[in-house]
Each structure stands twice: as C-alpha cells, then as structure tokens.
Amino acid sequence: MSFYRDIAYREPYSDRENKCSRLLNIFTPDTIGPHPVMLFFHGGGLETGCYQDLTPEAAAYFTQKGITVVSADYRMYPAAGWPDFVHDAAAACQWVFRNISSYQGSKHNIFLAGHSAGAYLAAITGLDPKYLQQQQVPATALRGIISLCGQLFTHFRVKKEKGISELKPVIDAAAPIYHLTRQSPPVLSVCAEDDMPARAAENIFFIEVLKSYGHKDNQYFEIKGHDHTGVFEALGSNDDQTSRAVTAFIRKYHNKNIT
C-alpha cells in the first residue's frame, strides 16, 4: 500500500483552534489500477473528528482488496454551518474525479462513504444532485453510497442550527431521504445492533423508500455485538462484517468496463 497524506483539495481552512480542514489522505493498492475509489468522510456530529481518524491500518484492508481509499476532511460547526460542509464534500469529490487517475484510481468508479455524520455527508452529497453538478462531477461517476450508522433524515446538528429540536424527526431538503428518486445510485446501509436511538429504524425506512422507487437490491445490515462507535472502530478488521459488506458492495457496482 502507498500512502499520500495531507493533500489540499481546496485552499486549506483553519478554524479558531487552528485545526486545518479541506485536506485528504490517499491510500492506494500495490497492484496496477485503475481501481474503484472509496471517498470516506469521518463522523463526529459535524462538530468533531478528523480525516486522520481513518487509519492506515483500517485502509489497508480495502487496498488489499483492490480498492483505493481517500479520507477527506471538511469544515464543521461552529466555524461553518449548513450547507458549507456539503459543499466541501462535493469539492473533495471533484478533486478525486479530476486527480485520482494519477494515483491508479478510476474517476468513473467513485463510492461516497462515511460513518455517522460522515455517512450523512456522503448521502446528501450523492443524493441531492445539485452539489456534484455545481462541481462538474457527472452523475455517472458516482457508483454508490455507503452509509455506516448514518442519519438519513435531516441531521440533528442541522436541525439545531435551524432552531428545531434535535429529537424532532424532520425530512426536508437537508435530508438525504428527501432526494431519493428512481435515478438514485445504489446504497449500502449499515447500523449497529446497539446504535443511537431510532437510527436503525431510520435506515430501514430509507431502504424501504428506495425499494418503492424500484431499487430492489439495496441492502441493510445490522451489525451484531457493536454499538454506534464500534462499527467504525472495527472497520478494517479481518473478521469484520461491515468491511466485508463494503467490499462486496463496491465489487458488485464497480464498472470494470470504464476507467
């Protein structure tokens, strides 16, 4: 595996604590590409976390399976607000589309992924078409969305910004589920057996709505023996069900006929 770190996909932004964002790390397989690309966003409630949370050890599991992994940072509360972080996620996707071929990745086989708030970012970026359109990333480049314990209604921190109770379920334009159509890309949804309140039910409902649009083969997995954080912490372990499901999903929807 090769590791390229601290690459700016936009002009780096430092918040009041001098924490830099708009950076990404790249992990590439040792085999000759082009390889499918998983662009991963960290969790942390849109307030904490870092692109370095996805460790080289976790990324190595996927690179050994022939998958290029990109872990990207984004602006967060309180220095940023809705939809700044979504624009950052889309900008990271644009960077990947324009540059990943230089790292043996396939720009036409991009999978947006994340854990918790990062899964929310991956989903809203991939399902509301305007964000990638603004960055001139064609919809055909996005092969799928991988949501690990993600909030697929409007995120609780976005609701707080809008003056809405974090406990009140909301489906508006800031909710990934709001943007589902017959043209939506494939989605893999994973939650923990002991996840955050209502998180599993929200994800199951999301997949059922997808099915109502004709997407019959989208998948939902509940990971036994883990809580919300544990799903991410186990990522990349050889016996990890989530890692196996993510790999199988990427292999299924990777279009080998286009690079």
N, C-alpha and C positions, 0 to 999 in steps of 0.2 A: 504493500500500500504506500502511495505517496501522499504527503500532507502539505497543503499550501494554506498558510494562515494569515489572518488579519488583512484581507483584501477589501478595499473600499468599493462598494457597488454604487454609491453616491458619495458626494462630499461628506466626510465624517461629521457627525453632530455630537457635541459634548454637552451633557446636561449640567445642572448646577453642582453636582457632585463630581464633575469631570469624568463621568462614565461615557465612553465613546460608543456610538451605535452606527448603523449603516455599514457594518463590516460583516464579512463572511469567511468561513473556513471551507476548504475543499479537500475531500478525501477520495482518491482515485484508485481503482483496481490496478494490479500489476499486469493484467492481461491487456491485449490490444483491443481498443474500442472500435466504434463508438458504443458506449454503454448507456443504458437508461439512467436518468438522473432523479434522485430524491432530494428536493429542496425542503429542508426541515426548519421549522420555527419553534423556539423554546416556549415553555409555559411560564407562568408567574403572575397570572391575573392582570396582564397588560401593565403591571407596575414593577415587577422584579424579574430576575432571570437574565441569562446571557447566552449568546450563541456558542460560547465555550462549554455550556452545560452538556452538550452532546460530545462526549469524549472520543478521542481516537480509538479507544478500546471498543466502544459501542459501534462506531462507524466501521471498524474493521470487519465486523460480522457481515455487513452488507457489501463491502468492497470484495470480500472473498466470494460473494455470490454474483459478482459481475455488475454491481450497482455503484455508480458514482454518487457520493453523498455531499451535499452542500448544506452547511448550517449557517443561517443568516440572523443577524440582529435587527432590531427596529426601535424606533423611538417609543417611549412609554409615558404613562402618567407619572408625575404631574407635569413634566416638561412638554408633553404632547397630549392630544386628545383625538376624539373621533373626527374624521377618518384618517388622521396622519399615519398611524401605524399600518393601515391597509395600503395606503399609497407606498409606504416603504416596502411592504411585502411584494407588491406588484413591481416596484423598481428592482428588487432583488431578482425577481423572475425575469425581468427584461435583461439584466446583466447576464444571467445564466443563458438565456436564449442567444444573446449576441456573442458570448465568450466561451461557453463551455466546450465547444469543439476543440479549443486549444488544450483542453485537459482530458481528451479522449471521451468526452460525453456527447450524447445525442441531443441536440437542441429541439428536436421534434418528439422527444420522449421524456417530457418533464412531469414528475409527480409531485404535487404540493402536499406536504405533510407537516404534522406538528403534534405536540402534546398539550392538552388543556387550552390555555389561551392561544398557544401556537396553532393548535388544531382549528380553533375558531378563525384565526387569521388565514390559514390555508383554505378553509372552506369559503369564507366570504370573498376572498380574493379570486378563487376559482369559479365561484357560482354567480357572482354579480359581474356580468361581462364587461361593464364599463371600465373596471380597474385595469385589466390586461389590455383592453382596447386603447386606453389612454397611453399605455406604454408600448403600443405597437407590437404586442405579442399575439400571434394568431391563435385562435381558439384550438386549432388542430394540434398545436404544440403541447397542450395540456392533456395528458393521457389518463389522469386520475387524481383523486383526492384521498388522503389517508388521515383520518381523524382519530387520534388517540385520546379518549376521555374528553372530547371537545364539547363546548357549549354551542349548540346549533340553532338555538333561539338567539335573541339579542343578548349579548354578553352582559353579565351583571355590572361590570365596571362602566360600560357604555350607558346602561340604564341609570346608574348613579350620576353620571355627568348630565344626563337629561332630566334629573330630578325625579326619577321613578324609583320606587322601592326595588331593592335588589331581589326580593322574594317574589315580586310580581312577574308572572310569565308574560313576555312580550314578543310578538312576531311583527316586526316592521322592516323597513329597508336595511336596517343594520343586522338583520338575522339571516344567516345562510339559508335556512329553510324557506324563507320568503322568495328566494330566487330560483327555486327548483323548476325545471321545465323538461320537456321531452328531449331537449338537446343537452341536458346536463351531463358532465363527464361521469364515469364510474366512481363510486365512493366505497371505501372500506371504513367501517365504523367499529371502534373497539372501546369498551368500557371495562372497568374493574368490577369484580364481584362486590367489593365494598367501596364504591365510588361516592362522589359528592351527592347530596340529596337531589333526587329527581333526574340526575344526569343520565342514567341508563334509560329511563323512560323517555327522555327527550330524544336520545339517539335512536331508540327503537321506533318512535313515531316518525322521525326523519326518514329512516329507511322505508317505512311503510308508505310515506308520501311519495318517495322516489318510485316505489313499485307501482303506485297508482298512475304514474306518468309513463309506465311501460318499461321501467328499468327492473327487470325481474331477477337479475343475478347479482345485485349489490348485496354486500354481506355485513352482518353484525355479529361480533364476537363478544362474549363476556368472559373475562379472564379470571379464573378461579384462584383464590388464595392471594389476591393482591388488592391493595387499596389504590386510591387515585394516583398518589406519587409513585407507588410501587411499580405500576405499569411502565413508567419511564425509566425508573432505576434498573429494571430488569432487561431493558432493551439491549440487544446485542449478546445476551447470554445464549449459550448453545442450546439449552433446553427451554428457551422462552417461546411460549405460544404466540405472543404478539409479533416477535421478529419473524417467525415462520410465516405467519399470516401476511405480513407486509411484503415479504419476499415473494410469496406465491401470487399476491395481487399484482405486483409490478411485473412479474414474469408473464402473467396472463394478459395484461393490457399493453405491454411493451410491443410496439410495432417494429418488428425486425426488418421490414421492407423499406423503411425510411430512416434516414440518419439526421 
